[in-house]
Amino acid sequence: YSFKEVFGTLVVQKELFDVVAKPLVEDLIRGKNGLLFTYGVTGSGKTHTMTGSPGDGGLLPRCLAMIFNSIGPFQAKRFVFKLDDKNGVDVQSEVEALLERQRREALPIPKTPAGKRQLDPEFADMIDVQDHCRAEEVDEDNVYGVFVSYIEIYNNYIYDLLEEAPFDSIKPKWNNCNTPVRNGDFVPPQSKILREDQNHNMYVTGCTEVEVKSTEEAFEVFWRAGQKKRRIANTQLNRESSRSHSVFIIKLAQAPLDADGDNVLQEKEQITLSQLSLVDLAGSERTNRTKAEGNRLREAGNINQSLMTLRTCIEVLRENQLYGTNKMVPYRDSKLTHLFKNYFDGEGKVRMIVCVNPKAEDYEESLQVMRFAEMTQEVEVARPMDRPLCGLTPGRRLRNQAFREELSRKLELRGGPVGAGPEEPSAAELFFQSFPPLPPCELLDINDDQTLPKLIEALEQRHKMRQMLAEEFAKNVLAFKTMLQEFDSSVASKENYIQGKLAEKEKTITGQRTELERLEKKIKTLEYKIEILEKTATIYEEDKRNLQQELESKSQKLQRQASDKRRLEARLQGMVAETSLKWEKECERRVAAKQLEMQNKLWVKDEKLKQLKAIVTEPRAERPERPSREREREKPLPRSVSPSPATSAPAAPLRPRRSRSAGGERWVDHRPPSHVPTETLLQPRVPRAITVEAPSERALARCDRYLLTHQELASDGEIQTKLIKGDVFKTRGGGQAVQFTDIETLKQESPTGRKRRSSPPDPDPAGDTAESEWTDVETRCSVAVEMRAGSALGPGFQHHAQPK
């Protein structure tokens, strides 16, 4: 893994501070925000890196020392800056600040710790920094105020560690009735909520913020008031394991001096409030190694969840910046990321110190930590911030200080220094020596009239000289004022010109810097894409080689298959030729047999027709009455409605067949255009019928009954005719509807399949010829098919009638 800087196990705190934290403190003094994380596995030294050890202070005391070393001479008096409850700052005059100090000192318990008290030896060595580091660019025309606050994020709740309420939320006091004691001694701490100020910055509502004036005072607030209350616990991996994320916030308020360089400018818009957050993250841990149970297990779950949310936010930010997407960053999933949302959105510089424990047991977890830390380097969140311009001449504080020193020196010279020896005459003494000398003023005689006139004359001369000097001084003063105004105007014009040029240069530099950052970002993106393309090209080349090998093997296989196919085709062609010759001979044999069979059938049919013609044309001979036939004649059977067994009889006249249901009604005889005449002896006949090929509304309106003739091919190859009958009704809408009521099936049969009684094997004598013919005709002409409505048998069922 690659990082911007890697420190060994023997690195000292000063070297780490100079590389990591010193640029953040310089940005803080210049009015910019900063955020510093310590991240790593539990027991890797995050808290030691932040606080340090006796004799070698960590990052936090060194940051405080650098701040106060830089702004020490320029600090405002206490309570000149006053923070409000909406993450803003107000400025007060020195009189209001004095009244505020007196009111605070009158309280029984002062809220601000005293700066002159004896330091606790427990942490005195931590803040004894000998290097006296300080920032180079400090605006001496500003006054500064430092405020500190200390919070912790425990189980995804925010608690104020500087709150003065007793801090014991786990073990409340109980009385004998198993109810909590309701008194003022026990007040459990209340979790704080996050809010957004008017500048869209997140802050903790109601958090205690203490104004400090020295490094000792600030670290005492951190150590005594906050560090003692922070939640730690003993686990299998760390004797004092942090169970919460601690955040130490340093706010620096600065405001310019007025034009005289004496008092603070009373304009809230000119106040700059910058913030440096030092975050000691709780370590990620695995419960199977820490053996955590109960509250420790719950704390570990919340710690790991918040760290996972931090990783998710960083990954989404990186993806948005690399690929130009606009995915929503889940800041609100954790209080840790929600509090520092503005830093990730570009409101300041973010730095992370990754602490790694070189233990073999922490190998896998350390890899996860370093993988995440390496990925965070690709996220750029810095954004330039514009400071308000006061428009006042720089160097006001030094000029005011020089004026005060000169004034005090003049006053000392006028009054005369105490115990001073002879010195050079002052300007006032030289001025008085230029007047005419006064004559002696001793009056020894009451009648002396010369001394007083001489004195009066000398005083008048001195008065005239004084007036002349005064007029000359006024002229010189007026000329000096004019020159001074001209000089001021020329200086102001030059300053405006220089400021304009400077603004143009800064704008050009800012544009070039933005373009440079954009190009660097583009270079990183292109390098990442090139790397991906190289990997993709390598994969494609490997796939190409594999596919070429596969193509060669497939080609060889296809060649083998083509040769096999040619051999198989030659073989099949021989088999087809042989089979074709065989089937041609078989077909010729079958055709000859079929022709012979058809000739026999035709001969039989011709014989039957001749016999039928003879029966029909010749008169019927009287036959002897047979007792068995008399009873059958008394019960005449209905004739069949099916066609005659003979399919064709051109010599016999056709007798029309009348339907059983044909009465006095009017019928619609629907015969489709595809109707084929059967040319049988018996045909259905419908009286008073209107024959149509397609039913129409006009035809249905004139009739009461409906008949549909439907033909289909039966299984034995003969044509089967169905007569579908129905009643015609008038509908309510003025139309006609047909309701089918009956189906008759007419099926023709060939008589060749029936036993011929008139042709026995041995011919009868001549006396029995008439009986044989009667029997044959009776048998063949009394067979019919009839389907009655309401019969239990299905349509198309054949009934053979009794012979008459």
C-alpha positions in Angstrom: 0.0 0.0 0.0 1.2 3.5 -0.8 0.7 6.6 1.3 1.8 10.2 1.3 4.1 9.6 4.3 5.1 6.5 6.3 6.5 6.8 9.9 8.5 4.0 11.5 8.1 2.6 15.0 10.8 5.0 16.4 9.3 8.2 15.1 9.1 11.1 17.7 5.9 13.1 18.2 7.6 16.3 16.9 8.3 14.8 13.5 4.8 13.5 13.2 3.4 16.9 14.2 5.5 18.9 11.7 4.4 16.7 8.8 0.7 16.1 9.6 -0.8 18.7 12.0 1.3 21.8 11.6 -0.2 22.7 8.1 -3.7 22.4 9.7 -2.8 24.8 12.5 -1.4 27.3 9.9 -4.7 27.0 8.0 -6.7 27.5 11.2 -4.8 30.8 11.9 -5.5 31.9 8.2 -9.2 31.3 8.8 -9.7 27.8 7.3 -11.1 24.7 8.8 -9.3 21.4 9.4 -10.1 17.9 10.5 -7.6 15.3 11.8 -8.5 11.6 12.3 -6.6 8.8 14.0 -7.8 5.5 12.6 -6.8 1.9 13.2 -7.5 -1.3 15.0 -8.1 -1.3 18.7 -4.8 -1.1 20.7 -2.8 0.3 17.8 -1.9 3.6 19.5 -4.5 6.1 18.4 -5.0 7.8 21.8 -1.3 7.8 22.4 -0.7 9.6 19.1 -3.3 12.2 19.9 -2.5 13.0 23.6 1.1 11.7 23.9 2.9 10.6 27.1 4.7 12.5 30.0 7.7 14.2 28.6 6.6 13.8 24.9 3.3 15.5 24.2 1.1 14.3 21.3 -0.6 16.1 18.5 -3.3 17.9 20.6 -0.9 19.7 23.1 1.4 20.6 20.3 -1.4 22.1 18.3 -2.5 24.2 21.3 1.1 25.3 22.0 1.6 26.4 18.3 -1.7 28.4 18.4 -0.9 30.3 21.5 2.7 30.9 20.5 1.5 32.5 17.3 -1.4 34.6 18.6 -0.2 35.2 22.2 0.6 38.9 21.9 -2.5 39.6 19.8 -5.2 37.9 22.0 -8.3 39.9 22.9 -9.4 40.3 26.5 -11.7 37.7 27.9 -15.3 37.9 26.8 -14.6 40.4 23.9 -15.6 37.5 21.7 -18.8 35.8 22.7 -20.2 32.6 21.0 -23.9 32.3 20.5 -26.1 29.2 20.4 -26.3 29.1 16.6 -22.6 28.3 15.8 -21.8 32.0 15.4 -19.8 34.6 17.3 -20.4 38.2 18.4 -18.0 40.9 19.4 -18.3 43.2 22.4 -16.6 46.4 23.5 -13.9 46.3 26.2 -16.4 47.9 28.6 -19.0 45.2 28.1 -16.3 42.5 28.3 -15.1 44.1 31.7 -18.7 43.9 33.0 -19.0 40.3 31.9 -15.8 39.4 33.7 -16.9 41.1 36.9 -20.2 39.3 36.7 -18.5 35.9 36.2 -16.1 36.5 39.0 -19.0 37.2 41.3 -20.4 33.7 40.7 -19.7 31.2 43.4 -18.2 28.6 41.0 -16.3 30.3 38.1 -16.9 28.5 34.8 -13.6 29.3 33.3 -10.6 27.7 35.1 -7.9 30.1 36.4 -4.8 30.4 34.3 -2.3 31.1 37.2 -3.1 28.0 39.3 -0.6 25.3 39.8 -0.7 22.7 37.1 -1.4 19.0 37.8 1.8 17.1 37.6 -0.1 14.3 35.9 -0.2 16.2 32.6 2.3 19.0 33.2 5.0 17.2 31.3 2.8 16.6 28.3 2.4 20.3 27.5 6.0 21.3 28.2 6.9 21.7 24.6 10.4 23.1 24.1 10.5 23.8 20.4 8.1 26.9 20.5 6.7 26.3 17.1 4.7 29.2 15.7 3.0 30.1 12.4 4.8 32.4 10.0 1.8 34.4 8.6 -0.1 36.0 11.5 -2.1 39.1 10.8 -0.9 41.5 13.5 -3.8 43.9 12.9 -6.3 41.3 14.2 -7.3 40.3 17.7 -7.9 36.6 18.5 -9.9 34.5 20.8 -9.7 30.7 21.4 -12.6 28.5 22.4 -12.5 24.7 23.1 -15.2 22.1 23.4 -15.0 18.3 24.0 -17.6 15.8 23.0 -17.9 12.1 22.5 -20.0 9.9 20.3 -21.1 6.8 22.3 -23.5 4.2 20.9 -24.4 6.7 18.1 -25.4 9.4 20.7 -23.5 12.7 21.3 -22.5 13.6 24.9 -20.9 16.8 26.1 -17.8 15.9 28.2 -17.5 19.5 29.6 -21.0 19.5 31.0 -20.8 20.0 34.8 -23.6 17.5 35.6 -22.5 14.2 37.3 -21.5 11.8 34.6 -22.9 8.4 35.6 -25.6 7.3 33.2 -25.0 3.5 33.8 -25.6 3.1 37.5 -28.4 5.3 38.8 -29.2 5.5 42.5 -32.1 3.3 43.8 -34.0 3.4 47.1 -35.5 0.5 49.0 -38.6 0.5 46.9 -36.7 -0.3 43.7 -37.4 3.2 42.3 -34.8 5.8 41.3 -34.0 8.5 43.7 -35.6 11.8 42.6 -33.2 14.5 43.9 -30.9 17.0 42.4 -27.8 15.0 43.1 -28.2 12.6 40.2 -28.9 14.1 36.8 -28.1 11.7 34.0 -26.4 13.4 31.0 -28.6 14.2 28.1 -27.5 13.4 24.5 -27.1 16.4 22.2 -28.6 16.8 18.8 -27.0 18.0 15.6 -28.3 21.1 13.7 -27.3 23.1 10.7 -26.5 26.8 10.9 -27.2 29.5 8.4 -24.0 28.7 6.5 -25.1 25.0 6.2 -22.4 23.9 8.7 -23.2 21.2 11.2 -22.8 21.8 15.0 -23.8 20.3 18.3 -26.6 22.2 20.0 -26.0 23.2 23.6 -22.4 22.1 23.7 -20.2 23.8 26.4 -17.5 26.0 24.8 -14.8 27.4 27.1 -12.7 30.4 26.2 -9.0 29.8 27.1 -6.0 32.1 27.1 -3.0 29.7 27.3 -1.9 26.2 26.4 -2.0 25.1 30.0 -5.5 26.3 30.5 -6.8 24.6 27.3 -5.1 21.3 28.1 -6.4 21.4 31.7 -9.9 21.7 30.3 -9.2 18.8 28.0 -7.6 16.6 30.7 -9.6 17.3 33.9 -13.0 18.1 32.6 -13.2 15.8 29.5 -10.6 13.1 29.5 -11.6 11.8 33.0 -15.2 11.3 31.8 -14.5 9.6 28.5 -15.7 6.0 28.4 -13.0 3.4 28.4 -13.1 -0.3 29.2 -10.9 -3.3 29.6 -10.9 -5.9 26.8 -8.8 -8.8 25.9 -6.8 -6.7 23.4 -6.5 -3.4 25.3 -6.5 -2.5 29.0 -7.9 0.9 28.3 -9.9 0.5 25.1 -11.8 3.6 23.9 -15.5 2.8 23.7 -16.5 6.0 22.0 -15.2 8.5 19.4 -13.9 11.6 21.1 -13.8 15.0 19.3 -11.8 17.9 20.6 -12.8 21.1 18.8 -10.7 24.3 18.8 -12.4 27.4 17.5 -10.4 30.5 16.6 -12.3 33.8 16.3 -10.5 36.8 14.9 -11.6 40.3 14.1 -9.7 43.3 12.7 -8.8 46.5 14.7 -10.3 49.8 13.9 -8.5 52.5 11.9 -6.7 53.8 15.0 -5.4 50.3 15.8 -6.6 50.5 19.3 -10.0 48.8 19.7 -11.8 45.9 18.0 -13.9 46.8 15.0 -17.6 46.4 16.1 -18.8 44.7 12.9 -20.0 41.1 13.0 -19.5 40.7 9.3 -15.7 41.2 9.7 -15.4 38.3 12.2 -13.8 35.1 11.0 -14.5 31.9 12.8 -12.3 28.9 11.9 -12.4 25.4 13.5 -9.9 22.6 14.0 -11.4 19.2 15.0 -9.1 16.5 16.5 -10.9 13.2 16.4 -9.7 10.1 18.3 -11.7 7.3 16.7 -12.5 4.2 18.6 -10.8 1.1 17.2 -12.5 -1.4 15.1 -12.5 -4.8 16.7 -13.7 -8.4 16.3 -15.8 -9.7 19.1 -14.4 -13.2 18.8 -11.0 -11.8 19.7 -12.0 -9.2 22.4 -14.5 -11.7 24.0 -16.9 -8.8 24.4 -20.3 -9.5 26.1 -23.2 -7.4 27.2 -22.6 -3.6 27.0 -19.1 -4.2 25.6 -20.6 -6.2 22.7 -23.2 -3.5 22.0 -20.5 -0.8 22.1 -18.3 -2.8 19.6 -21.3 -3.2 17.3 -22.0 0.6 17.3 -18.3 1.4 16.8 -17.9 -1.0 13.8 -21.2 0.3 12.3 -20.1 4.0 12.5 -16.7 3.1 11.0 -18.4 1.2 8.2 -20.6 4.2 7.5 -17.4 6.4 7.3 -15.9 4.0 4.8 -19.1 4.0 2.8 -19.2 7.8 2.6 -15.6 8.0 1.5 -16.2 5.3 -1.2 -19.2 7.1 -2.6 -17.3 10.4 -2.6 -14.5 8.7 -4.5 -16.8 7.2 -7.0 -18.6 10.5 -7.6 -15.3 12.3 -8.2 -13.7 9.6 -10.4 -16.7 8.8 -12.6 -18.7 12.0 -12.5 -21.7 10.4 -10.9 -24.0 12.1 -8.5 -24.9 9.4 -5.9 -26.2 10.5 -2.5 -23.6 10.2 0.2 -25.2 8.5 3.3 -24.0 11.0 5.9 -27.1 10.7 8.1 -26.5 6.9 8.7 -24.1 7.8 11.6 -23.6 10.8 13.9 -19.9 10.7 13.2 -20.3 11.3 9.4 -23.2 13.6 9.9 -21.2 15.9 12.2 -18.3 16.2 9.7 -20.5 16.4 6.5 -19.2 19.9 5.7 -15.5 18.8 5.7 -16.3 16.0 3.2 -18.2 18.5 1.0 -15.2 20.8 0.8 -15.4 23.2 3.8 -11.9 22.4 5.0 -8.8 20.1 4.8 -9.1 16.5 6.0 -6.2 14.4 7.1 -6.0 10.9 8.5 -3.3 9.2 10.6 -3.5 5.4 10.2 -2.1 3.6 13.3 -0.9 0.0 12.6 0.0 -2.5 15.3 2.7 -4.9 14.0 1.2 -7.9 15.7 0.7 -11.1 13.7 -2.8 -11.5 15.2 -3.9 -8.1 13.7 -2.7 -8.9 10.2 -6.1 -9.2 8.4 -7.7 -6.3 10.2 -4.6 -4.1 9.5 -4.9 -5.0 5.8 -8.5 -3.8 5.8 -7.5 -0.6 7.6 -4.7 0.2 5.1 -6.8 -0.7 2.1 -9.5 1.8 3.2 -6.8 4.5 4.1 -5.2 4.1 0.7 -8.5 4.6 -1.0 -9.3 7.8 0.9 -6.2 9.5 -0.7 -8.1 9.7 -4.0 -10.8 11.9 -2.5 -10.3 15.6 -2.9 -12.4 17.8 -0.7 -10.4 21.0 -0.3 -12.2 24.2 -1.4 -10.8 27.8 -1.3 -12.5 30.1 1.2 -12.6 33.9 0.8 -11.9 36.0 3.9 -13.8 39.3 4.4 -11.9 42.4 3.4 -11.9 45.2 6.0 -10.5 47.8 3.7 -8.3 49.3 6.4 -4.6 50.1 6.1 -2.3 47.3 7.3 0.2 48.0 10.1 -2.3 49.8 12.4 -1.3 47.9 15.5 2.4 48.8 15.1 1.7 52.4 14.4 -0.6 52.7 17.4 2.1 51.0 19.5 4.8 53.4 18.3 2.5 56.3 18.9 1.9 55.2 22.5 5.6 54.7 23.1 6.4 58.2 21.8 3.6 59.8 23.8 4.8 58.1 27.0 8.3 59.3 26.3 7.1 62.8 25.7 5.2 62.8 28.9 8.2 61.5 30.8 10.4 64.2 29.4 7.9 67.0 30.2 7.5 65.8 33.8 11.1 64.9 34.1 12.2 61.4 34.9 12.7 60.5 38.5 16.4 60.3 39.5 17.6 61.2 36.0 20.9 63.1 35.4 21.5 66.1 33.1 20.2 65.6 29.6 20.0 67.6 26.4 17.5 70.4 26.5 14.1 69.5 25.1 12.3 71.2 22.2 10.1 73.2 24.7 13.1 74.6 26.5 14.8 75.6 23.2 11.5 77.3 22.2 11.4 79.3 25.4 15.0 80.3 25.1 14.3 82.0 21.7 12.2 84.7 23.5 13.8 88.0 24.5 15.2 87.8 28.1 13.2 89.2 30.9 14.6 92.2 32.8 15.2 91.9 36.6 11.9 92.1 38.3 13.0 93.0 41.9 11.2 96.0 43.4 13.3 97.5 46.1 11.7 100.9 46.3 8.1 101.7 46.4 8.6 104.7 44.1 10.5 102.6 41.5 8.7 103.4 38.2 11.2 101.9 35.7 11.2 98.2 36.5 7.5 97.5 35.8 7.4 99.4 32.4 10.5 97.5 31.3 8.9 94.2 32.3 5.6 95.2 30.6 7.5 96.1 27.4 9.5 92.8 27.4 6.3 90.8 28.0 4.6 92.7 25.1 7.5 91.8 22.8 7.3 88.2 23.9 3.5 88.2 23.3 4.0 89.6 19.8 6.7 87.0 19.1 4.3 84.3 20.4 1.5 85.5 18.2 3.9 85.5 15.2 5.1 82.0 16.1 1.5 80.9 16.6 0.5 82.2 13.2 3.5 80.6 11.6 2.8 77.3 13.4 -0.8 77.4 12.2 0.4 78.0 8.6 2.9 75.1 9.0 0.2 72.9 10.5 -2.2 73.7 7.6 0.5 73.1 5.1 1.5 69.8 6.8 -2.2 68.7 6.9 -2.5 69.5 3.2 0.7 67.6 2.4 -0.5 64.7 4.7 -3.9 64.6 3.0 -2.2 64.5 -0.4 0.1 61.8 0.8 -2.8 59.8 2.2 -4.7 60.2 -1.1 -1.7 59.1 -3.1 -1.1 56.2 -0.8 -4.8 55.2 -0.9 -4.8 55.4 -4.7 -1.6 53.3 -4.8 -3.2 50.8 -2.4 -6.3 50.6 -4.4 -4.3 50.0 -7.6 -2.1 47.5 -5.8 -5.2 45.8 -4.4 -6.8 45.6 -7.8 -3.7 44.2 -9.3 -3.4 41.8 -6.4 -7.0 40.7 -6.8 -6.4 40.1 -10.5 -3.3 38.1 -9.8 -5.0 36.1 -7.1 -7.9 35.5 -9.4 -5.5 34.4 -12.1 -3.6 32.2 -9.6 -6.9 30.7 -8.4 -8.0 30.0 -11.9 -4.7 28.4 -12.8 -4.8 26.4 -9.5 -8.3 25.2 -10.3 -7.2 24.3 -13.8 -4.2 22.5 -12.4 -6.3 20.6 -9.9 -8.8 19.7 -12.7 -5.9 18.5 -14.9 -4.4 16.5 -12.1 -7.8 14.9 -11.4 -8.2 14.2 -15.1 -4.7 12.7 -15.2 -5.5 10.4 -12.3 -8.8 9.4 -14.0 -7.0 8.7 -17.3 -4.3 6.7 -15.6 -7.0 4.7 -13.8 -8.8 4.2 -17.2 -5.5 3.2 -18.9 -4.8 0.7 -16.2 -8.3 -0.8 -16.6 -7.9 -0.8 -20.4 -4.5 -2.5 -20.1 -6.0 -5.2 -17.9 -8.9 -5.5 -20.2 -6.6 -5.8 -23.2 -4.6 -8.5 -21.5 -7.8 -10.4 -20.7 -9.0 -10.0 -24.3 -5.7 -11.2 -25.7 -5.8 -14.3 -23.6 -9.4 -14.9 -24.7 -8.3 -14.4 -28.3 -5.6 -17.0 -28.0 -8.0 -19.5 -26.4 -10.6 -18.8 -29.1 -8.0 -19.2 -31.9 -7.1 -22.6 -30.5 -10.7 -23.5 -30.1 -11.4 -22.4 -33.7 -8.5 -24.5 -35.1 -9.8 -27.6 -33.2 -13.4 -26.9 -34.4 -12.1 -26.5 -38.0 -10.3 -29.8 -37.9 -13.5 -31.4 -36.4 -15.6 -29.9 -39.2 -13.2 -31.2 -41.9 -13.5 -34.7 -40.4 -17.3 -34.4 -40.2 -17.4 -33.1 -43.9 -15.4 -36.2 -45.1 -17.7 -38.5 -43.0 -20.7 -36.7 -44.5 -19.5 -37.2 -48.1 -18.9 -40.9 -47.4 -22.3 -41.2 -45.8 -24.0 -39.4 -48.7 -22.4 -41.8 -51.2 -23.6 -44.7 -49.2 -27.1 -43.3 -48.8 -27.4 -42.6 -52.5 -26.7 -46.2 -53.2 -29.3 -47.3 -50.7 -31.8 -44.8 -52.1 -31.3 -46.1 -55.6 -31.7 -49.7 -54.5 -34.8 -48.9 -52.4 -36.4 -46.9 -55.2 -36.0 -49.8 -57.6 -37.5 -52.2 -55.1 -40.5 -50.0 -54.4 -41.1 -49.4 -58.1 -41.5 -53.1 -58.6 -43.7 -53.4 -55.5 -45.9 -50.5 -56.7 -46.3 -52.1 -60.1 -47.4 -55.3 -58.5 -49.9 -53.6 -56.2 -51.4 -51.5 -59.0 -51.9 -54.7 -61.1 -53.6 -56.4 -58.1 -55.8 -53.3 -57.5 -56.8 -53.1 -61.1 -57.8 -56.7 -61.0 -59.8 -56.2 -57.8 -61.6 -53.1 -59.2 -62.5 -55.0 -62.3 -64.1 -57.7 -60.2 -66.0 -55.2 -58.2 -67.2 -53.5 -61.3 -68.4 -56.7 -62.7 -70.3 -57.5 -59.5 -71.9 -54.1 -59.5 -73.0 -54.4 -63.2 -74.6 -57.8 -62.3 -76.5 -56.2 -59.4 -77.7 -53.4 -61.6 -79.0 -55.8 -64.2 -80.9 -57.8 -61.6 -82.3 -54.6 -60.0 -83.4 -53.4 -63.5 -85.1 -56.7 -64.2 -86.9 -56.6 -60.8 -88.1 -53.0 -61.3 -89.2 -53.4 -65.0 -90.8 -56.9 -64.8 -94.2 -57.4 -63.0 -94.1 -59.0 -59.6 -95.2 -62.6 -59.6 -97.7 -63.7 -57.1 -95.9 -65.3 -54.1 -97.5 -67.7 -51.7 -98.3 -66.1 -48.4 -96.0 -67.0 -45.7 -97.3 -67.1 -42.2 -94.2 -65.5 -40.8 -94.7 -62.5 -43.1 -98.4 -61.8 -42.3 -97.8 -60.6 -38.7 -95.0 -58.4 -40.0 -97.4 -56.9 -42.6 -100.0 -56.1 -39.9 -97.3 -53.9 -38.2 -95.9 -51.8 -41.0 -92.4 -50.5 -40.2 -91.4 -46.9 -41.1 -89.2 -46.6 -44.1 -85.6 -45.7 -43.6 -84.5 -42.1 -44.4 -81.0 -43.1 -45.3 -80.0 -43.6 -48.9 -80.1 -46.9 -50.7 -77.1 -49.2 -50.3 -76.5 -48.8 -54.0 -74.4 -45.7 -54.7 -75.3 -45.3 -58.3 -78.4 -46.4 -60.4 -78.6 -44.4 -63.6 -81.3 -46.6 -65.0 -83.7 -46.3 -62.1 -85.9 -43.2 -61.5 -85.0 -41.2 -58.4 -87.7 -41.0 -55.7 -87.7 -37.9 -53.6 -87.6 -38.5 -49.8 -89.9 -36.5 -47.5 -88.6 -35.5 -44.1 -90.6 -36.7 -41.1 -90.8 -33.3 -39.6 -92.0 -31.5 -42.7 -95.5 -30.2 -42.0 -97.2 -27.0 -42.9 -94.3 -24.8 -41.8 -92.2 -22.8 -44.1 -88.5 -24.1 -44.2 -85.2 -22.5 -45.1 -83.1 -25.2 -46.9 -79.5 -24.2 -46.3 -77.2 -26.0 -48.7 -73.6 -24.7 -48.8 -71.9 -24.2 -52.2 -69.6 -27.2 -51.5 -72.6 -29.6 -51.4 -72.0 -32.8 -53.4 -75.0 -34.7 -54.8 -74.9 -38.4 -53.7 -77.1 -39.7 -56.6 -78.6 -42.3 -54.3 -82.2 -43.6 -54.6 -83.5 -42.0 -51.5 -83.0 -38.2 -51.2 -84.4 -35.9 -48.5 -87.3 -33.7 -49.7 -88.5 -30.6 -47.8 -91.8 -29.0 -49.1 -92.4 -25.3 -49.1 -88.7 -24.6 -48.7 -86.5 -21.7 -49.7 -83.2 -23.0 -50.8 -80.2 -20.8 -50.1 -76.4 -21.2 -50.2 -76.0 -18.7 -47.2 -78.7 -17.8 -44.6 -80.0 -14.2 -44.9 -82.2 -12.1 -42.6 -84.9 -11.8 -45.3 -85.1 -15.6 -45.8 -85.2 -16.3 -42.0 -88.0 -13.7 -41.5 -90.2 -15.5 -44.0 -89.8 -19.0 -42.5 -90.5 -20.9 -39.3 -88.1 -23.8 -39.6 -84.4 -24.1 -40.6 -82.6 -27.1 -42.2 -78.8 -27.2 -42.7 -77.3 -29.9 -44.9 -73.7 -30.8 -43.8 -71.5 -33.4 -45.5 -68.3 -35.0 -44.3 -66.2 -38.0 -45.2 -66.8 -41.1 -42.9 -64.0 -43.4 -41.7 -64.8 -46.0 -44.4 -64.3 -43.5 -47.2 -68.1 -42.9 -47.9 -69.8 -39.5 -47.9 -71.9 -39.0 -44.7 -74.7 -36.4 -44.8 -76.2 -34.7 -41.7 -79.5 -32.8 -41.6 -79.4 -30.3 -38.8 -83.0 -28.9 -38.0 -84.0 -26.0 -35.9 -86.8 -23.4 -35.1 -86.6 -19.8 -36.1 -87.6 -17.2 -33.4 -87.9 -13.5 -33.5 -85.7 -11.6 -31.0 -86.6 -8.5 -29.0 -84.2 -6.4 -31.1 -86.2 -7.1 -34.3 -83.9 -9.9 -35.6 -84.1 -13.7 -35.9 -82.5 -16.4 -33.9 -82.2 -20.2 -34.7 -82.5 -22.9 -32.0 -81.3 -26.3 -33.2 -83.6 -29.2 -32.1 -82.8 -32.3 -34.2 -80.0 -34.0 -36.2 -80.5 -36.7 -38.8 -77.6 -38.7 -40.2 -77.8 -40.2 -43.8 -75.0 -42.7 -44.5 -74.6 -44.7 -47.7 -73.2 -48.2 -47.7 -72.0 -50.5 -50.5 -74.1 -53.7 -50.8 -71.0 -55.7 -51.5 -70.4 -56.3 -47.9 -73.8 -58.0 -47.2 -74.6 -61.6 -47.7 -76.4 -62.2 -51.0 -79.3 -64.6 -50.3 -80.3 -64.8 -54.0 -77.1 -66.4 -55.1 -76.5 -69.6 -53.3 -73.5 -71.8 -54.1 -75.6 -74.4 -55.9 -78.3 -73.2 -58.3 -81.8 -74.1 -57.2 -84.2 -75.9 -59.6 -86.2 -73.9 -62.0 -89.3 -74.0 -59.8 -87.6 -71.9 -57.0 -86.3 -69.0 -59.2 -89.2 -66.7 -58.3 -88.8 -67.3 -54.6 -85.1 -66.6 -54.8 -85.5 -63.3 -56.6 -88.3 -62.2 -54.2 -86.0 -63.0 -51.3 -83.1 -61.1 -52.8 -85.2 -58.0 -53.6 -86.9 -58.1 -50.2 -83.6 -58.3 -48.4 -82.0 -55.5 -50.3 -84.8 -53.0 -50.5 -86.0 -53.1 -46.9 -82.8 -51.8 -45.3 -82.7 -48.1 -44.1 -81.1 -45.9 -41.5 -83.2 -43.6 -39.3 -82.3 -41.3 -36.4 -85.2 -40.1 -34.3 -85.3 -37.0 -32.1 -85.0 -37.7 -28.5 -83.3 -41.1 -29.0 -80.8 -42.2 -26.5 -78.4 -43.2 -29.3 -76.0 -40.7 -30.6 -76.1 -39.1 -34.1 -75.0 -41.3 -36.9 -76.0 -44.6 -35.2 -77.2 -47.1 -37.8 -80.5 -49.0 -37.4 -81.3 -51.9 -39.7 -85.1 -52.2 -40.2 -87.0 -55.5 -40.2 -87.7 -56.9 -43.7 -91.3 -56.6 -44.8 
